[in-house]
Amino acid sequence: MQRWFIDFAERIDDGDPIYLACEECGQAALPPRTVCPECSSRALEERSLSETATVTAATTIYSSTPRYADETPYTIVVATFEEGVRLTGQLRGADEVERGDDVLLDAESDGDGHWLVTFTPST
């Protein structure tokens, strides 16, 4: 697992999720980035990311890699944050969600250095 993702997941787990905002054009992006994907500026600033997002897509996985085979079936969610960034994660606390549902961002560690971005339904 790459160090940038571990750092990103640990910040989510600590309740301090971040995204990068371009100081030149305002484009929002998730790490890792050294230049803005919109204008190529290097003026990127870390900002706090909302912990709540809206489901824009979801699918149920029935056949998985060996690492997650015992968890099948499970649902993968694509969620969009008010800051404009999207993140993909595994759904927890429910079997399914609908487009437009609000979800809460979290991250889980298996204790062996592997992290998983997760979402739970917002109640």
Protein Blocks (a to p, Z undefined) as FASTA:
>chain_A
ZZklmmmmmmmmnopacddddfklopacddddfbdfklopabdcdddddfbdcdfbdcdd
fbdcfklmmmpccdddddddfkopacddddehiabdcehiacddddddehlopacddddd
dZZ
